[in-house]
Amino acid sequence: SSAEPLLKLGLTPRATEALLWLAQGKTNSDIASILGVTESTVKKHLLDIFGKLGVETRSAATLRALEALSSKQS
């Protein structure tokens, strides 16, 4: 899957999916609809993502995701 390089970040598969959509500029509401979960579940995933990646903002998390996606060869 296109999220595969993100798995090495140590997130759960669902949080990884949420991060992939976040990196594509989706809102929490969009991500909730795509994943078939509530917005509060998306927020929990984002807190997990921010904690694991050591970031505090959506932008920083997106940057980390894009870095991971662009370093597929490693």
N, C-alpha and C positions, 0 to 999 in steps of 0.2 A: 504494500500500500504506500501511498505518498507520504503517510505519517511515519513510516518505518524509521527514518533517521532520527526522529524525535524520541523514539523509545529509549535511546541511550541516555537521555536526560534523567531517567529514573522515575518517570511519572507512571501512574496507572494508565492502562489503555484508554479509558474514558477521558482522563485528564489530558492525555496526549491528543485525542481527537478534538477536545475543546481548544487546546492550544493551537492546533492546526487551523481551526476556523477563526480563532482570535487573530492569528497572524495574517489572515485574509481580510481583516477589517470588519468582521462580523460583530454585532452587538450581543450582549448577554441574551437578549430576547431572541435574536436570530439563532444563536447557538443552541438555546433551549429547544426551539422548534426543530432544528436539524437533528439534534440528538434525541428528541422525544422525551425531554426531562423538564423540570421546572426551572425557572430562573434562579431560585435559591440553590438548586443543585449545581447550576453553572457557577454561581458565586463560590460555592464550596470548592469546586474544581479549580477555580482561579486562585483562591487562597492557597491551595495545595501547590499549584504551579508556581506562584510567587515565592512561597517558602522554599520549595525544592531548588528553584533557579536563583534564589537570593536576590530577587528584584522586588520593586514596590509598585511598579506601574505596568499598565497594559503595553505601553510602548517598549519598555525594557524587556518584557516577556516576549514580545513580537520579535525584537532584535535578536534575542537568544535563540528563538525558534528559527529565524532566517539563517543565522550563523550555522546552526546544526544542520539545516536542510542544504546549505551550500557546501558543507564539508562531507558530502556523501562518500567521497573516496577514502576517508580515514578509517 
